[in-house]
Amino acid sequence: MPGKFELKKSKGGQFMFNLKASNGQVILTSERYKTKASAENGIKSVKSNAKDKMFERLTAKNGQPYFRLKAGNGEVIGRSEMYASTSGRNNGINSVIKNAKGAKLSDLT
């Protein structure tokens, strides 16, 4: 079963999406968008930019690894949860790469 994008309205009336792996776990959370169309463009951007070189591998102040996915223009499209290890983070990146392209859209707005 492929992954899926869940598009929803967030607090304050803005739009955002999560990319979920086939097991239902959230592997990428988007930034907030003012319009639904912008969020849908964000999903297209994830699909086209989900390549290893587009991921920024970071470490939080508390030492937990995480990643951000950036578009070609340098804008952050989405970010991961915090991971317990760098190998966990790397598995998360690989999961986004694997799931993004074929992920279907589930519109919950």
Buried (B, 14 or more C-beta within 10 A) or exposed (E): EEBBBBBEEEEEEBBBBBBBBEEEEEBBEBBBBEEBEEBBEBBEBBBBBBEEEBBEEEEEEEEBBBBBBBBEEEEEBBBBBBBEEEEBBBEBBEBBBBBBEEBEEEEEE
